[in-house]
Structures are given as structure tokens and as C-alpha cells.
Amino acid sequence: GFGTRIMSAIPMSGLVDHYDRRKAIHHLQHGRIVIFAAGTGNPLVTTDSAASLRAIETQADVLLKATNVDGIYSADPAIDPNATLYQR
């Protein structure tokens, strides 16, 4: 029952809107949920970093993380047993 928009960093005309900061803020101001897809569109940038960047750019009140780990780590904890969970 909520209005939703999907915006992608990688152009996918006809499927979703291309990411535009001003349009994203407009949708948020009108009470819509905005889902950001395709990271930043740049190689070697993690999706966690992209999510944080988009939240900062749009002055979001909340950032939801839906992954198999409980936070941000220094490395993949499934591969590296010495991975450190960042508290801040």
C-alpha cells in the first residue's frame, strides 16, 4: 500500500528510473519508498558504501540493510575468520 520507486545507477530504460538525486528527494518528500539499485554504477565500490552514499545524498532518516551479516566488516566474515565488525 505504499508508493514505491526504484532508481538504478546503471541505466535500464523501460525497467526502472535512472538514479537522480533530486528526483529521489522529490519521491521521498512525497512519502514514497525509494529503492536504490545497482550500487553507484562504479566498479570496486561496495554496495554497503553505495547504500551509505545514497542515504547521505538524500538525507534519509533510515538506511535498511538486508544481508546475511549483522553489520559492516573489514572483510567478508564468511571467508575471513579474522574479519572485524565495525561498531561505528
DSSP file (Angstrom, degrees, kcal/mol; ACC not computed):
  #  RESIDUE AA STRUCTURE BP1 BP2  ACC     N-H-->O    O-->H-N    N-H-->O    O-->H-N    TCO  KAPPA ALPHA  PHI   PSI    X-CA   Y-CA   Z-CA
    1    1 A G              0   0    0      0, 0.0     2,-0.4     0, 0.0     0, 0.0   0.000 360.0 360.0 360.0   6.2    0.0    0.0    0.0
    2    2 A F        -     0   0    0     30,-0.0     2,-0.3     1,-0.0    30,-0.1  -0.812 360.0-113.2-103.6 144.1    3.0    2.3   -0.2
    3    3 A G        -     0   0    0     -2,-0.4    30,-3.1    28,-0.3     2,-0.4  -0.566  42.5-171.5 -70.0 135.7    4.1    4.3   -3.2
    4    4 A T  E     -a   33   0A   0     -2,-0.3     2,-0.4    28,-0.2    30,-0.2  -0.981  17.0-172.2-136.0 143.0    7.5    2.9   -4.3
    5    5 A R  E     -a   34   0A   0     28,-2.7    30,-3.0    -2,-0.4     2,-0.5  -0.989  11.5-151.5-130.6 142.7   10.1    3.9   -6.9
    6    6 A I  E     -a   35   0A   0     -2,-0.4    11,-1.5    28,-0.2     2,-0.4  -0.962  13.6-172.0-112.8 131.5   13.2    2.0   -8.0
    7    7 A M  E     -ab  36  17A   0     28,-2.9    30,-3.2    -2,-0.5     2,-0.4  -0.987   6.0-157.2-126.3 132.8   16.2    4.0   -9.2
    8    8 A S  E     -ab  37  18A   0      9,-2.8    11,-2.8    -2,-0.4    30,-0.2  -0.879  21.0-149.4-114.9 140.1   19.2    2.4  -10.7
    9    9 A A  S    S+     0   0    0     28,-2.0    29,-0.1    -2,-0.4    -1,-0.1   0.740  94.4  62.2 -72.8 -23.4   22.8    3.7  -11.0
   10   10 A I  S    S-     0   0    0     27,-0.2    -1,-0.1    29,-0.0    31,-0.1  -0.919 103.1-109.7-104.0 122.1   23.1    1.7  -14.3
   11   11 A P        +     0   0    0      0, 0.0     6,-0.1     0, 0.0    -2,-0.1  -0.252  42.0 168.2 -55.3 128.0   20.6    2.9  -16.9
   12   12 A M    >>  -     0   0    0      4,-0.4     3,-2.6    -4,-0.1     4,-1.6  -0.490  21.9-159.5-136.6  62.2   17.9    0.3  -17.5
   13   13 A S  T 34 S+     0   0    0      1,-0.3     4,-0.1     2,-0.2     0, 0.0  -0.107  75.5  20.2 -49.3 134.9   15.4    2.3  -19.6
   14   14 A G  T 34 S+     0   0    0      2,-0.2    -1,-0.3     1,-0.1     3,-0.1   0.213 122.6  59.6  89.8 -15.5   11.9    0.9  -19.6
   15   15 A L  T <4 S-     0   0    0     -3,-2.6     2,-0.3     1,-0.5    -2,-0.2   0.807 115.2 -10.2-107.0 -53.7   12.5   -1.1  -16.4
   16   16 A V  S  < S-     0   0    0     -4,-1.6    -1,-0.5   -11,-0.1    -4,-0.4  -0.940  75.8 -90.9-143.1 163.1   13.4    1.4  -13.7
   17   17 A D  E     -b    7   0A   0    -11,-1.5    -9,-2.8    -2,-0.3     2,-0.2  -0.461  43.3-110.9 -73.2 148.5   14.3    5.1  -13.4
   18   18 A H  E     -b    8   0A   0    -11,-0.2    -9,-0.2    -2,-0.1     2,-0.1  -0.572  47.2 -91.1 -74.7 144.0   17.9    6.2  -13.7
   19   19 A Y        +     0   0    0    -11,-2.8     2,-0.3    -2,-0.2    -1,-0.1  -0.370  52.5 168.0 -62.7 128.3   19.3    7.5  -10.3
   20   20 A D     >  -     0   0    0     -2,-0.1     4,-2.7     1,-0.1     5,-0.2  -0.944  29.9-146.7-141.6 117.9   18.8   11.2  -10.0
   21   21 A R  H  > S+     0   0    0     -2,-0.3     4,-2.5     1,-0.2     5,-0.2   0.891  99.2  48.7 -53.3 -47.3   19.4   12.8   -6.5
   22   22 A R  H  > S+     0   0    0      1,-0.2     4,-2.2     2,-0.2    -1,-0.2   0.897 112.7  47.8 -63.6 -40.4   16.8   15.5   -7.0
   23   23 A K  H  > S+     0   0    0      2,-0.2     4,-2.5     1,-0.2    -1,-0.2   0.897 110.9  52.1 -66.6 -38.7   14.1   13.0   -8.2
   24   24 A A  H  X S+     0   0    0     -4,-2.7     4,-2.4     2,-0.2    -2,-0.2   0.934 110.7  46.9 -62.2 -46.0   14.9   10.7   -5.3
   25   25 A I  H  X S+     0   0    0     -4,-2.5     4,-2.7    -5,-0.2    -1,-0.2   0.897 110.2  54.3 -62.3 -40.6   14.5   13.5   -2.8
   26   26 A H  H  X S+     0   0    0     -4,-2.2     4,-1.2     2,-0.2    -2,-0.2   0.935 109.8  46.6 -57.7 -48.1   11.2   14.5   -4.5
   27   27 A H  H  <>S+     0   0    0     -4,-2.5     5,-2.4     1,-0.2     3,-0.4   0.916 112.9  49.5 -62.4 -42.8    9.8   11.0   -4.2
   28   28 A L  H ><5S+     0   0    0     -4,-2.4     3,-1.9     1,-0.2    -1,-0.2   0.900 107.1  54.6 -63.1 -40.9   10.9   10.8   -0.5
   29   29 A Q  H 3<5S+     0   0    0     -4,-2.7    -1,-0.2     1,-0.3    -2,-0.2   0.767 105.5  54.5 -63.9 -24.8    9.3   14.2    0.2
   30   30 A H  T 3<5S-     0   0    0     -4,-1.2    -1,-0.3    -3,-0.4    -2,-0.2   0.193 124.4-103.6 -95.1  16.0    6.0   12.8   -1.2
   31   31 A G  T < 5S+     0   0    0     -3,-1.9   -28,-0.3     1,-0.2     2,-0.2   0.619  73.7 142.0  78.6  13.5    6.1    9.8    1.2
   32   32 A R      < -     0   0    0     -5,-2.4     2,-0.5    -6,-0.2    -1,-0.2  -0.567  53.2-121.1 -86.8 152.2    7.3    7.2   -1.4
   33   33 A I  E     -a    4   0A   0    -30,-3.1   -28,-2.7    -2,-0.2     2,-0.5  -0.794  27.0-155.5 -87.0 131.5    9.7    4.5   -0.6
   34   34 A V  E     -a    5   0A   0     -2,-0.5     2,-0.6   -30,-0.2   -28,-0.2  -0.952   5.0-162.1-114.5 124.0   12.8    4.7   -2.9
   35   35 A I  E     -a    6   0A   0    -30,-3.0   -28,-2.9    -2,-0.5     2,-0.6  -0.918   9.5-150.9-105.1 122.1   14.8    1.6   -3.6
   36   36 A F  E     -a    7   0A   0     -2,-0.6     2,-0.3   -30,-0.2     3,-0.2  -0.833  19.1-172.6 -96.7 124.5   18.3    2.3   -5.0
   37   37 A A  E     +a    8   0A   0    -30,-3.2   -28,-2.0    -2,-0.6   -27,-0.2  -0.760  53.1  30.0-115.4 159.8   19.7   -0.5   -7.2
   38   38 A A  S >  S-     0   0    0     -2,-0.3     3,-1.0   -30,-0.2    -1,-0.2   0.720  94.4-111.1  70.3  26.8   23.0   -1.3   -8.9
   39   39 A G  T 3  S-     0   0    0      1,-0.2   -30,-0.2    -3,-0.2     8,-0.1  -0.239  72.2 -36.6  59.3-135.6   25.2    0.4   -6.3
   40   40 A T  T 3  S-     0   0    0      2,-0.3    -1,-0.2     5,-0.2    -2,-0.1   0.526  78.3-114.4 -97.8  -9.0   27.0    3.5   -7.5
   41   41 A G  S <  S+     0   0    0     -3,-1.0    -2,-0.1     1,-0.3    -3,-0.0   0.502  83.9 112.1  85.2   4.2   27.5    2.2  -11.1
   42   42 A N  S >  S-     0   0    0      3,-0.1     3,-0.9     1,-0.0    -1,-0.3  -0.876  70.9-113.6-111.1 143.1   31.2    2.2  -10.5
   43   43 A P  T 3  S+     0   0    0      0, 0.0     3,-0.1     0, 0.0    -1,-0.0  -0.358  95.0  23.0 -70.7 155.5   33.5   -0.8  -10.2
   44   44 A L  T 3  S+     0   0    0      1,-0.2     2,-0.5    -2,-0.0     0, 0.0   0.604  89.7 118.6  67.4  15.7   35.2   -1.7   -6.9
   45   45 A V    <   -     0   0    0     -3,-0.9    -5,-0.2     4,-0.0    -1,-0.2  -0.962  64.0-126.8-110.7 123.8   32.7    0.2   -4.8
   46   46 A T     >  -     0   0    0     -2,-0.5     4,-2.1     1,-0.1     5,-0.1  -0.240  12.9-123.1 -67.9 155.8   30.8   -2.0   -2.3
   47   47 A T  H  > S+     0   0    0      2,-0.2     4,-2.6     1,-0.2     5,-0.2   0.820 113.8  58.2 -68.4 -29.5   27.1   -2.0   -2.2
   48   48 A D  H  > S+     0   0    0      2,-0.2     4,-2.2     1,-0.2    -1,-0.2   0.918 107.4  46.9 -63.8 -42.1   27.3   -1.1    1.5
   49   49 A S  H  > S+     0   0    0      2,-0.2     4,-2.6     1,-0.2    -2,-0.2   0.907 112.0  50.8 -64.4 -41.3   29.2    2.0    0.6
   50   50 A A  H  X S+     0   0    0     -4,-2.1     4,-2.7     2,-0.2     5,-0.2   0.911 109.2  50.6 -63.3 -42.4   26.7    2.8   -2.2
   51   51 A A  H  X S+     0   0    0     -4,-2.6     4,-2.2     1,-0.2    -1,-0.2   0.919 111.9  47.3 -62.1 -43.3   23.8    2.5    0.3
   52   52 A S  H  X S+     0   0    0     -4,-2.2     4,-2.3     2,-0.2    -2,-0.2   0.914 111.7  51.2 -63.5 -42.5   25.5    4.8    2.7
   53   53 A L  H  X S+     0   0    0     -4,-2.6     4,-2.9     1,-0.2    -2,-0.2   0.932 110.8  47.3 -60.5 -47.4   26.3    7.3   -0.1
   54   54 A R  H  X S+     0   0    0     -4,-2.7     4,-2.0     1,-0.2    -1,-0.2   0.890 110.8  52.4 -63.6 -39.0   22.7    7.4   -1.3
   55   55 A A  H  <>S+     0   0    0     -4,-2.2     5,-2.5    -5,-0.2     4,-0.4   0.909 113.0  44.7 -62.8 -41.4   21.4    7.8    2.3
   56   56 A I  H ><5S+     0   0    0     -4,-2.3     3,-1.0     3,-0.2    -2,-0.2   0.929 112.2  52.0 -67.2 -45.3   23.7   10.8    2.8
   57   57 A E  H 3<5S+     0   0    0     -4,-2.9    -2,-0.2     1,-0.3    -1,-0.2   0.848 117.5  37.6 -60.6 -35.7   22.8   12.3   -0.6
   58   58 A T  T 3<5S-     0   0    0     -4,-2.0    -1,-0.3    -5,-0.2    -2,-0.2   0.368 105.9-123.7 -99.3   4.4   19.1   12.1    0.1
   59   59 A Q  T < 5 -     0   0    0     -3,-1.0    -3,-0.2    -4,-0.4    -4,-0.1   0.902  43.0-168.6  52.5  45.1   19.3   13.0    3.8
   60   60 A A      < -     0   0    0     -5,-2.5    -1,-0.1    -6,-0.2     3,-0.1  -0.270  26.6-144.4 -65.0 148.4   17.4    9.8    4.5
   61   61 A D  S    S+     0   0    0      1,-0.2     2,-0.3     0, 0.0    -1,-0.1   0.726  83.5  20.1 -82.4 -24.6   16.1    9.1    8.0
   62   62 A V        -     0   0    0     -7,-0.0     2,-0.5     2,-0.0    -1,-0.2  -0.998  57.6-157.9-148.1 147.2   16.9    5.4    7.9
   63   63 A L        -     0   0    0     -2,-0.3     2,-0.4    -3,-0.1   -11,-0.0  -0.991  17.7-155.2-124.4 119.8   19.1    3.0    5.9
   64   64 A L        -     0   0    0     -2,-0.5     2,-0.5   -13,-0.1    -2,-0.0  -0.826   3.8-161.6 -99.8 133.8   17.9   -0.6    5.9
   65   65 A K        -     0   0    0     -2,-0.4     2,-0.6     2,-0.1    -2,-0.0  -0.961   7.8-176.8-117.8 119.2   20.5   -3.4    5.3
   66   66 A A        +     0   0    0     -2,-0.5     2,-0.2     2,-0.0    -2,-0.0  -0.772  36.4 116.6-119.6  85.6   19.2   -6.8    4.3
   67   67 A T  S    S-     0   0    0     -2,-0.6    -2,-0.1     2,-0.4     0, 0.0  -0.727  76.2 -96.0-135.9-175.1   22.1   -9.1    4.1
   68   68 A N  S    S+     0   0    0     -2,-0.2     2,-0.3     2,-0.0    -2,-0.0   0.334 100.1  69.6 -90.6   6.8   23.4  -12.3    5.7
   69   69 A V  S    S-     0   0    0      2,-0.1    -2,-0.4     4,-0.0     3,-0.0  -0.836  80.1-126.3-122.5 163.6   25.7  -10.4    8.1
   70   70 A D  S    S-     0   0    0     -2,-0.3     2,-0.3     2,-0.0    -2,-0.0   0.180  79.5 -28.0 -96.5  17.4   24.9   -8.2   11.1
   71   71 A G  S    S-     0   0    0     14,-0.0     2,-0.5     2,-0.0    -2,-0.1  -0.982  89.2 -40.8 169.4-159.2   26.9   -5.2   10.1
   72   72 A I        -     0   0    0     14,-0.5    14,-2.9    -2,-0.3     2,-0.3  -0.877  54.1-168.5-103.7 129.3   29.8   -3.8    8.2
   73   73 A Y  B     -C   85   0B   0     -2,-0.5    12,-0.2    12,-0.2     3,-0.1  -0.735  35.2-120.8-116.4 162.6   33.1   -5.8    8.4
   74   74 A S  S    S-     0   0    0     10,-1.8     2,-0.3    -2,-0.3    11,-0.1   0.691 100.2  -2.3 -72.0 -19.6   36.7   -5.2    7.4
   75   75 A A  S    S-     0   0    0      9,-0.2    -1,-0.1     5,-0.1    -2,-0.0  -0.924 102.8 -63.7-157.4 173.9   36.4   -8.3    5.1
   76   76 A D    >>  -     0   0    0     -2,-0.3     4,-3.3     1,-0.2     3,-1.4  -0.584  41.9-154.6 -70.2 113.6   33.8  -11.0    4.3
   77   77 A P  T 34 S+     0   0    0      0, 0.0    -1,-0.2     0, 0.0     6,-0.1   0.721  92.0  61.8 -66.3 -18.7   33.3  -12.8    7.6
   78   78 A A  T 34 S+     0   0    0      1,-0.1    -2,-0.1     3,-0.0    -9,-0.0   0.749 119.1  26.8 -74.3 -22.6   32.2  -16.0    5.7
   79   79 A I  T <4 S+     0   0    0     -3,-1.4    -1,-0.1     1,-0.2    -3,-0.0   0.780 122.4  49.4-105.1 -39.6   35.6  -16.1    4.1
   80   80 A D    ><  -     0   0    0     -4,-3.3     3,-1.9     1,-0.1    -1,-0.2  -0.893  58.2-167.2-111.4 106.6   37.9  -14.4    6.6
   81   81 A P  T 3  S+     0   0    0      0, 0.0    -1,-0.1     0, 0.0    -3,-0.0   0.670  90.4  59.0 -66.2 -14.5   37.6  -15.6   10.2
   82   82 A N  T 3  S+     0   0    0      2,-0.1    -8,-0.1    -8,-0.0    -2,-0.0   0.296  75.1 135.0 -94.8   8.8   39.6  -12.6   11.4
   83   83 A A    <   -     0   0    0     -3,-1.9     2,-0.5    -7,-0.2    -7,-0.0  -0.331  49.3-137.8 -60.8 137.7   37.1  -10.1    9.9
   84   84 A T        -     0   0    0     -2,-0.0   -10,-1.8     0, 0.0     2,-0.5  -0.851   4.8-133.5-104.4 131.2   36.4   -7.2   12.3
   85   85 A L  B     -C   73   0B   0     -2,-0.5     2,-0.5   -12,-0.2   -12,-0.2  -0.715  22.5-133.0 -80.5 124.8   32.9   -5.8   12.8
   86   86 A Y        -     0   0    0    -14,-2.9   -14,-0.5    -2,-0.5    -1,-0.0  -0.684  15.1-165.7 -79.5 125.8   32.9   -2.0   12.7
   87   87 A Q              0   0    0     -2,-0.5    -1,-0.2     1,-0.1    -2,-0.0   0.762 360.0 360.0 -81.7 -26.7   31.0   -0.6   15.6
   88   88 A R              0   0    0      0, 0.0    -1,-0.1     0, 0.0    -2,-0.1   0.299 360.0 360.0-134.6 360.0   30.9    2.9   14.1
